[in-house]
Amino acid sequence: MRRPAGLAALAAVTLAAAGCGTGGIARGPADTTSGKTLFVSHCGGCHTLADAGTQGKVGPNLDDAFRYDREQGFAQSSIENIVLDQIRIPEPPMPANLVIGQDAENVAAYVASVAGK
């Protein structure tokens, strides 16, 4: 009876190591300082975000977009995943590949850490 439990634990460790739950990409630690710089230079022309000092009018105001989620107790990681999904699979007029890879992770972590506060 111990063998199935051991196999289940091994499978869970293997899946986590393979990056499951992260789109198949193992995430590194996010750098929110870099994320802020990238946000200002790549995203701030279109998005308003108080912490970044940006006042874009083309895309959604990110403070407004996430304020209610914060009030409802959404985890910061949930907000980060929403932002990352929007970066990875943008809808027009947002351009594709604006930031990619670790840069996208950094921007998402930064936005999630400050939006709607």
Sequence and secondary structure as in RCSB ss.txt:
>XXXX:A:sequence
MRRPAGLAALAAVTLAAAGCGTGGIARGPADTTSGKTLFVSHCGGCHTLADAGTQGKVGPNLDDAFRYDREQGFA
QSSIENIVLDQIRIPEPPMPANLVIGQDAENVAAYVASVAGK
>XXXX:A:secstr
 HHHHHHHHHHHHHHHHTTTTTTTS      HHHHHHHIIIIITTT EEGGGTEE SSS  HHHHHHHHHHTT  
HHHHHHHHHHHHHS  TTS TTSS HHHHHHHHHHHHHHTT 
